[in-house]
């Protein structure tokens, strides 16, 4: 009787240990790119100027976590911004790797410029949609420009 009781205790313990520490049976997709989250640091709207008749544009300064600054993740972010601000005719977004830099951007401060990692422009009147990724603020020739205007695969070209 004692052996049966001990066996049951051992089996229950192993079962619970397996549940608590067992391997996940769900297969994970390697390197699945997810849509990055963003935080808005500053949000404002431009006004029409007499000198340059550009329609009003909603301008955002947003931060994104540094690991999310890949080409694929930034394209997903651009698509998300397009959806999130679907009612805006024109949208301009500065992308930062630091929330405080997004809140207090000053192009004369070195730290703020180093945190500036890209930009996104959307103009629904012309149909133009463009994403710029700044790989290195000190080497503008390494920046990437992605034209998202066309449906399908975006084209990739180096900024000049």
PEFENCOR-V163311 format. One record per backbone hydrogen bond with DSSP energy under -0.5 kcal/mol. NH is the residue of the N-H (numbers start at 1). CO is the residue of the C=O. E is the energy in kcal/mol with one decimal. If there is no record, write none. Layout:
nh=NH co=CO e=E
nh=NH co=CO e=E
This chain:
nh=5 co=1 e=-2.4
nh=6 co=2 e=-2.4
nh=7 co=3 e=-2.4
nh=8 co=4 e=-2.4
nh=9 co=5 e=-2.3
nh=10 co=6 e=-2.3
nh=11 co=7 e=-2.6
nh=12 co=8 e=-2.7
nh=13 co=9 e=-2.4
nh=14 co=10 e=-2.6
nh=15 co=11 e=-2.5
nh=16 co=12 e=-2.6
nh=17 co=13 e=-2.5
nh=18 co=14 e=-2.5
nh=19 co=15 e=-2.1
nh=20 co=16 e=-2.6
nh=21 co=17 e=-3.1
nh=22 co=18 e=-1.5
nh=32 co=29 e=-1.0
nh=36 co=73 e=-0.5
nh=39 co=63 e=-1.9
nh=41 co=39 e=-0.6
nh=41 co=61 e=-3.3
nh=42 co=61 e=-1.4
nh=44 co=59 e=-2.4
nh=46 co=57 e=-2.6
nh=49 co=52 e=-1.0
nh=54 co=52 e=-2.7
nh=58 co=90 e=-2.1
nh=59 co=44 e=-3.6
nh=59 co=57 e=-0.6
nh=60 co=92 e=-2.7
nh=61 co=42 e=-2.5
nh=62 co=60 e=-0.6
nh=62 co=94 e=-2.5
nh=63 co=39 e=-2.5
nh=64 co=96 e=-2.7
nh=68 co=65 e=-2.2
nh=69 co=66 e=-1.8
nh=70 co=68 e=-1.5
nh=74 co=70 e=-2.5
nh=75 co=71 e=-1.8
nh=76 co=72 e=-2.0
nh=77 co=73 e=-2.2
nh=78 co=74 e=-2.5
nh=79 co=75 e=-2.2
nh=80 co=76 e=-2.1
nh=81 co=77 e=-2.9
nh=82 co=78 e=-2.2
nh=83 co=79 e=-1.9
nh=84 co=80 e=-3.5
nh=85 co=81 e=-2.0
nh=86 co=83 e=-1.4
nh=88 co=85 e=-1.6
nh=91 co=122 e=-2.9
nh=92 co=58 e=-2.8
nh=93 co=120 e=-2.9
nh=94 co=60 e=-2.8
nh=95 co=93 e=-0.5
nh=95 co=118 e=-2.9
nh=96 co=62 e=-2.8
nh=96 co=94 e=-0.5
nh=97 co=115 e=-2.1
nh=102 co=98 e=-1.8
nh=103 co=99 e=-2.1
nh=104 co=100 e=-2.2
nh=109 co=106 e=-2.3
nh=113 co=109 e=-1.8
nh=114 co=110 e=-2.3
nh=115 co=111 e=-1.3
nh=116 co=112 e=-0.8
nh=116 co=113 e=-0.6
nh=117 co=95 e=-3.1
nh=117 co=115 e=-0.7
nh=118 co=95 e=-1.3
nh=119 co=132 e=-2.2
nh=120 co=93 e=-2.3
nh=121 co=130 e=-2.7
nh=122 co=91 e=-2.8
nh=123 co=128 e=-2.9
nh=124 co=89 e=-3.1
nh=127 co=123 e=-1.8
nh=128 co=123 e=-0.9
nh=130 co=121 e=-2.7
nh=131 co=146 e=-2.6
nh=132 co=119 e=-3.1
nh=133 co=144 e=-2.9
nh=134 co=117 e=-3.1
nh=134 co=132 e=-0.5
nh=135 co=133 e=-0.9
nh=139 co=136 e=-1.6
nh=142 co=139 e=-2.1
nh=143 co=140 e=-1.6
nh=144 co=133 e=-2.8
nh=145 co=157 e=-2.6
nh=146 co=131 e=-3.4
nh=147 co=145 e=-0.5
nh=147 co=155 e=-1.3
nh=148 co=129 e=-2.1
nh=148 co=146 e=-0.8
nh=149 co=129 e=-0.8
nh=155 co=147 e=-1.2
nh=157 co=145 e=-2.2
nh=159 co=143 e=-1.5
